[in-house]
Amino acid sequence: MKAKIINSIIPPIFGILTILAILIIAASLYNSQTSLNYLINSDLYFYIFFVPAVAIIAIIIQFALTLPILKRFKNNKKVLGLKLIPFTIIITIIAGLAFGFFTWETPLGITELLYCALTGIIAFAVYWTINLLTVRFFDRLFKSTEMKYAT
């Protein structure tokens, strides 16, 4: 149970923190005259309200969907006829396109939609990569700990 709780909380948090770090670095590189302090303070409401809400949703998705699907991958090696990497790529593209569509500002045209979708695909790819690598790390850690205490 301890492993499931840790795998439900830590990987989504690591994924979200990685994306936030990339966003902050990209924003500071894009506008070199803007200080990091200004970037953090100008988006304060984003950090106070939106990020915790996304973290809670990510933890719920991790517990309710991701961990059971990963368990099916461990048992069957395939879900819906796909292995883990192709399945994750398809989910990433679908989620990124949905993100692009929902954040698209229609007056800015189709180019804005493409930029939003590309941003979403990259963000979800980074998130799922960090998430799955962290879950794998903890699975191996708990498996080695179980073997140590079993002997």
Summary of the structure (lengths in Angstrom):
residues: 151
radius of gyration: 18.1
end to end distance: 20.6
largest distance: 65.4
contacts: 403
relative contact order: 0.13
helix: 88%
strand: 1%
